[in-house]
Structures are given as structure tokens and as C-alpha cells.
Amino acid sequence: METNNKHIFYVLECKDNTLYAGYTNNLDKRVATHNAGKGAKYTKARRPVKCIYYETYETKQEAMRAEYAFKQLKRSEKLKYIGGNNEITKK
């Protein structure tokens, strides 16, 4: 994924089929960190994780605003937002 040096809001699907949303400026490195058990407490016990959706933004503030808005949604709304599939989607 060519997302380095961008501000990225991303969604991971965990081993238990739960969703995790976050912010990064290097998506490949961040997903690897999650899968190494060093990313977030939530994903540590739910590995492996898979990136199923991401959006790139010009500023960190925009990406974090998107992450916050996504986290306010119900699961059904989150699935609709990302397209309801398990294939990686880029916006």
C-alpha cells in the first residue's frame, strides 16, 4: 500500500470478527505493530488483524476526526460505511 507520509484513518478486522479503528501515518508499519502484539491493548488479544478499510487525509486533524466519527457508529453502521465486506477498501 502506498500510504506512507499520509494521514490515515484505518479499520482493522480482528480474529474474533470485531472491528478496530485507528490513526497512523504509516499503515503497513502500524498493521505489523498490531500483529506483533505491540499496537493497542484491544488488538493484542485479538490477533491476527487485517486491514479492511482506510482513508487518507491531508492533515492529522482530518484523519482523527474521521476516526472519532466512525467510532460513534453502531456496528451495523460501521459495516455499511466500509462497504460491508472483508476486502480492503480505500477511499
C-alpha positions as CSV (number, residue, x, y, z in Angstrom):
1,M,0.0,0.0,0.0
2,E,1.4,3.4,-0.9
3,T,0.2,5.3,2.1
4,N,3.5,6.4,3.7
5,N,3.7,10.1,4.7
6,K,-0.1,10.5,4.7
7,H,-2.5,10.8,7.5
8,I,-4.6,7.7,7.6
9,F,-7.8,6.6,9.3
10,Y,-7.9,2.8,9.2
11,V,-10.2,-0.1,10.2
12,L,-8.9,-3.5,11.2
13,E,-10.9,-6.7,11.4
14,C,-9.7,-8.8,14.3
15,K,-9.5,-12.6,14.6
16,D,-12.8,-12.5,16.6
17,N,-14.5,-10.5,13.8
18,T,-14.6,-7.3,15.8
19,L,-13.5,-4.0,14.3
20,Y,-10.8,-1.7,15.5
21,A,-10.4,1.9,14.1
22,G,-7.2,4.0,14.4
23,Y,-5.0,6.7,13.1
24,T,-1.5,6.4,11.6
25,N,0.9,7.9,9.1
26,N,2.4,4.6,8.0
27,L,-0.3,1.9,7.5
28,D,1.9,-1.1,6.7
29,K,4.1,-0.5,9.8
30,R,1.1,0.1,12.0
31,V,-0.7,-3.1,11.0
32,A,2.6,-5.0,11.5
33,T,2.8,-3.4,15.0
34,H,-0.7,-4.6,15.8
35,N,0.1,-8.1,14.6
36,A,3.2,-8.2,16.7
37,G,1.1,-7.5,19.8
38,K,2.5,-4.1,20.4
39,G,-0.2,-1.9,18.7
40,A,-3.1,-1.5,21.1
41,K,-4.3,-3.3,24.1
42,Y,-7.6,-4.1,22.3
43,T,-5.9,-5.9,19.4
44,K,-3.2,-7.6,21.4
45,A,-5.6,-10.4,22.4
46,R,-7.4,-10.5,19.0
47,R,-4.6,-11.2,16.6
48,P,-4.1,-11.6,13.8
49,V,-5.7,-8.4,12.5
50,K,-6.3,-7.5,8.9
51,C,-6.7,-4.0,7.4
52,I,-10.1,-3.9,5.7
53,Y,-10.5,-0.2,5.1
54,Y,-8.6,3.0,5.1
55,E,-8.9,6.7,4.0
56,T,-6.1,9.1,3.5
57,Y,-6.2,12.8,4.5
58,E,-4.0,15.8,4.1
59,T,-3.9,16.6,7.8
60,K,-3.8,14.6,11.1
61,Q,-6.8,16.5,12.4
62,E,-9.0,15.4,9.4
63,A,-8.0,11.8,9.8
64,M,-8.6,11.8,13.6
65,R,-12.0,13.5,13.1
66,A,-12.9,10.6,10.7
67,E,-11.7,8.0,13.2
68,Y,-13.8,9.7,16.0
69,A,-16.9,9.9,13.8
70,F,-16.5,6.2,12.9
71,K,-16.2,5.1,16.5
72,Q,-19.5,6.8,17.3
73,L,-21.4,4.5,14.9
74,K,-23.1,1.2,15.7
75,R,-21.5,-1.9,14.3
76,S,-24.2,-2.2,11.5
77,E,-23.5,1.4,10.5
78,K,-19.7,0.8,10.5
79,L,-20.1,-2.2,8.2
80,K,-22.3,-0.1,5.9
81,Y,-19.7,2.7,6.0
82,I,-16.9,0.5,4.9
83,G,-18.9,-1.4,2.4
84,G,-19.8,-4.4,4.5
85,N,-17.1,-6.6,3.1
86,N,-13.8,-8.1,4.2
87,E,-11.7,-7.0,1.2
88,I,-9.5,-3.9,1.7
89,T,-11.3,-0.8,0.6
90,K,-9.6,2.5,0.0
91,K,-11.3,5.9,0.0
